[in-house]
Each structure stands twice: as C-alpha cells, then as structure tokens.
Amino acid sequence: MADDLFKALADPTRRTILDELTEKSGQTLFEICSRLSTKHRLDLSRQAISQHLAVLEAAGLVETRREGRYKFHDLNTAPLRQIAERWPVPDTSEPEESTS
C-alpha cells in the first residue's frame, strides 16, 4: 500500500476536493475552484488546488481525462477499497439462535 494514499488523505483540503468529486465527478479545475470557493469558503489559488489534485492523482484517488482543451477530474475509489481489504473488520455479531 502506497504511503502516497495516506499522505493524500491527511490533508483536509484534499478530503474536501474528494467530497466535491463524490458529489459531482468529471469536473474541470475551474469548476473545482469555484465550488471550493463558494461552497466551502476556501480562498485558494488555482495553482494550489492544481497541486492538491496532483497529489490526489499520484495516490490514484483522482483520474484525469482530456476532451479537447478541457481536463476533467474523476474520483477513483479503488485505493480506498484496498485500505478496507487490508484491515478487515471482524464480524463480532453472534449468530441468532433458532426459536422453533
């Protein structure tokens, strides 16, 4: 498991970006900047948000695709599933007894 994943999740701004991509995947940098500014009152430059997106992309949490001159950012939850599979939660519930 890559340390990049935990580094990416450690920052609250990056978690907010992931929240926004969960709500609406396929956003451009402009859309992400706008949503962070208006909805979350985060006063960050486009360059700062772009750097956060680069960290998320390096961790595999964000995938990008180009269509013409636009670059779209999509959420990828596969790395999060790897965390859950690495440390599974044991089922501690007792089996129900039959009341026949």
N, C-alpha and C positions, 0 to 999 in steps of 0.2 A: 504494500500500500504506500503510495507516494506521500511524502511529507507536504508536497505542494497542496494537496487536498485540505489538510488541516490548517495550513497557513492561509489558504483562501477563505476558509470558513471562519477563521479567527477574527476577521475584521467586520465590524458592524455595517459599514457602508457596503461591503461586498454582499453581505447577507441581505441587505435591503435591495440591492440590484437583483439578486436571485428571487426575492419575493416579487419584484416587479415582472420578471420574466416568467414566473409561475402564473401570474395573473394574465399576462399577455406576452406570449413568446413571439419571436420574429420581429423585434424592434430594432430600429436603427439607433445609432449613437445619439442623434438629435432627439428622438423620442424618449430614450432613457434619461438623457439630461433634463428634458422638460418635465418628465414625471417625478424625478428626484427633487427637482426644484419646487414644483408646485404642490405636490402631494406630501412630500417629506420635509420640505423647507431646508434641503441640503444645498448649501451655496458652494458648489464645487465647479472647477473649470472643466471644460470638455476634455482637456488633456488628462486631468486627474481621473475622471471617470473612464477614459480610454485605458489608462494604466490599470485601474481596478479590473476592467474587462479582460485585459491581457493576463492578469494573474488568474482570473477565473477560467480563462481559456486554457492556460498552461496546466491547470488542475483537472481539465476535462469536464468542468461543470457548465461551460458555455461553448457552443459550437457556432461558427460563423459561416455564412454563405453570401456570395456576391450575386447580385442581379443588376446588370448594367453598372451604373456608378454607385449603387447603394450596397451597403454591407449590413446584413441582418444578423441579429444575435438570438440564438435559440438556447433554451435550457436543456441540459443533458443530466438526468438524474441517475444514470448508471453508476457513477462513482459513489453516490450516497448509498446505493444498494450494496456496494462492496463493503462499506462500513458495517451495515446491518448483518451481513453474512459473516463478517469476521468475528463479531461478538454477538452471537445469537442469544436472545433472552430465553432461558429455560421456561417451559410451561410448568408452573407451580400449582396449577389448579388440580384438585383431587377429582378423580373420576366419580361421576354420580352413581349412587347405588340404585339398583332397581327396586321399586316399591311394589312389586307384584305379589 
